[in-house]
Amino acid sequence: MTHPSLAVQDLTHDFGDRRALDGVSFEVRPGRLTGFVGANGAGKTTTMRAIVGVLAPDAGKVTFGGEPMTLGARRRIGYMPEERGLYPKMKVAEQLVYLGRVLGVPRATAQARAASLLETLGLSDRADDLLHTLSLGNQQRVQVAAALIHEPDLLILDEPFSGLDPIAMDTMAAHLRGRADAGVPVLFSSHQLDMVERLCDDLVLIHEGRVVAAGDARALREERAGRRFRVAVDGSPGWAPDLPGMTLVEAGRQGTLVDLDDAADPQALLAAAQAVGPVTHYSRVLPSLSDLFAEVVR
Ligand SMILES: Nc1ncnc2c1ncn2[C@@H]1O[C@H](COP(=O)(O)OP(=O)(O)OP(=O)(O)O)[C@@H](O)[C@H]1O
């Protein structure tokens, strides 16, 4: 199924005399996992609240499939709020079924979905436990299940990875990937830049209420790639080129890292490596997401 795109256009919002959002615009495309990254207080939660309609922004608009968000469209969003908000004294599965019913899912369907979500999130054995008896990380998994119980057309998740152990993180990541692969636009905020870098197709970087970079994650990194290359020669882990305009950064088991000045030819580096032995790796080094982030917020 093809889902529409979410577009956020020129959102502006003040809290008193503090401008929290200052003309925020970006798109969350169907089938794309979009990571929403920014420092504390940058405006991620406020933007997400405006998207799902719990906050009315001072200016700007949110459209889904080109149409303004209606109440009906909002019911098709799966939202995991920062403040969470499930019922601590209700049983896990019962709670999911209840939330599904509130969103118009027939009881039998909600029961089947709850069981299947708990299974994929590794919580089947806790289905009949009261929520508050689960660890915080497991409560968080239930929170994600709650956001998915009505098979939403759009997922907005505020820090779904915070507080999860590495295994739970992988489970969560696989689940979000699965929803995106099914065509759903997915926007999630996170401070775990390595996870975002590994997982996301698209990025939105926000700084002090303004979007400072947005779009295809790889393209954003490629645009900012310098002239650093990694080359690995089989059997010669410490090899270093001796060529004009090339500065060795490091040489080791991960290969040889070299900075080229503007006049140096990357092919000369490759040829020199090939003269030493079989080349097992040769690539231009892309900046990491944390490099990218540091650069755009400077
Ligand atoms: N209800 C509120 N009343 C007053 N100021 C607020 C309110 N909510 C947010 N703010 C302010 O708006 C700005 C943006 O906050 P927001 O919560 O959107 O940031 P964030 O990017 O989600 O941060 P974090 O990563 O810390 O969750 C901050 O300066 C914050 O203090």
The ligand as an SDF file (V2000), in Angstrom:
LIG
                    3D

 31 33  0  0  0  0  0  0  0  0999 V2000
    5.2810   23.7180   27.5380 N   0  0  0  0  0  0  0  0  0  0  0  0
    6.3420   24.5300   27.4090 C   0  0  0  0  0  0  0  0  0  0  0  0
    6.3960   25.7210   28.0230 N   0  0  0  0  0  0  0  0  0  0  0  0
    7.4480   26.5460   27.8800 C   0  0  0  0  0  0  0  0  0  0  0  0
    8.5320   26.2680   27.1170 N   0  0  0  0  0  0  0  0  0  0  0  0
    8.5380   25.0840   26.4830 C   0  0  0  0  0  0  0  0  0  0  0  0
    7.4560   24.1530   26.5930 C   0  0  0  0  0  0  0  0  0  0  0  0
    7.7460   23.0680   25.8320 N   0  0  0  0  0  0  0  0  0  0  0  0
    8.9600   23.3120   25.2910 C   0  0  0  0  0  0  0  0  0  0  0  0
    9.4300   24.5110   25.6680 N   0  0  0  0  0  0  0  0  0  0  0  0
   10.6970   25.1220   25.2320 C   0  0  0  0  0  0  0  0  0  0  0  0
   10.7200   25.0590   23.8160 O   0  0  0  0  0  0  0  0  0  0  0  0
   12.0360   24.7160   23.3440 C   0  0  0  0  0  0  0  0  0  0  0  0
   11.9750   23.4360   22.5260 C   0  0  0  0  0  0  0  0  0  0  0  0
   11.6650   22.3540   23.3660 O   0  0  0  0  0  0  0  0  0  0  0  0
   11.4390   20.8730   22.8540 P   0  0  0  0  0  0  0  0  0  0  0  0
   10.9100   20.0770   24.0030 O   0  0  0  0  0  0  0  0  0  0  0  0
   10.6360   20.9000   21.6160 O   0  0  0  0  0  0  0  0  0  0  0  0
   12.9330   20.4180   22.5110 O   0  0  0  0  0  0  0  0  0  0  0  0
   13.5080   18.9900   22.1360 P   0  0  0  0  0  0  0  0  0  0  0  0
   14.2940   19.1460   20.9060 O   0  0  0  0  0  0  0  0  0  0  0  0
   12.4140   17.9800   22.1350 O   0  0  0  0  0  0  0  0  0  0  0  0
   14.4890   18.7030   23.3660 O   0  0  0  0  0  0  0  0  0  0  0  0
   14.9330   17.3310   24.1060 P   0  0  0  0  0  0  0  0  0  0  0  0
   15.9380   16.6880   23.2150 O   0  0  0  0  0  0  0  0  0  0  0  0
   15.5640   17.8590   25.3540 O   0  0  0  0  0  0  0  0  0  0  0  0
   13.6940   16.5230   24.3540 O   0  0  0  0  0  0  0  0  0  0  0  0
   12.8940   24.6120   24.5920 C   0  0  0  0  0  0  0  0  0  0  0  0
   13.5240   25.8320   24.7860 O   0  0  0  0  0  0  0  0  0  0  0  0
   11.8890   24.3450   25.7000 C   0  0  0  0  0  0  0  0  0  0  0  0
   12.3780   24.8180   26.9300 O   0  0  0  0  0  0  0  0  0  0  0  0
  1  2  1  0
  2  3  1  0
  2  7  2  0
  3  4  2  0
  4  5  1  0
  5  6  2  0
  6  7  1  0
  6 10  1  0
  7  8  1  0
  8  9  2  0
  9 10  1  0
 10 11  1  0
 11 12  1  0
 11 30  1  0
 12 13  1  0
 13 14  1  0
 13 28  1  0
 14 15  1  0
 15 16  1  0
 16 17  2  0
 16 18  1  0
 16 19  1  0
 19 20  1  0
 20 21  2  0
 20 22  1  0
 20 23  1  0
 23 24  1  0
 24 25  2  0
 24 26  1  0
 24 27  1  0
 28 29  1  0
 28 30  1  0
 30 31  1  0
M  END
$$$$
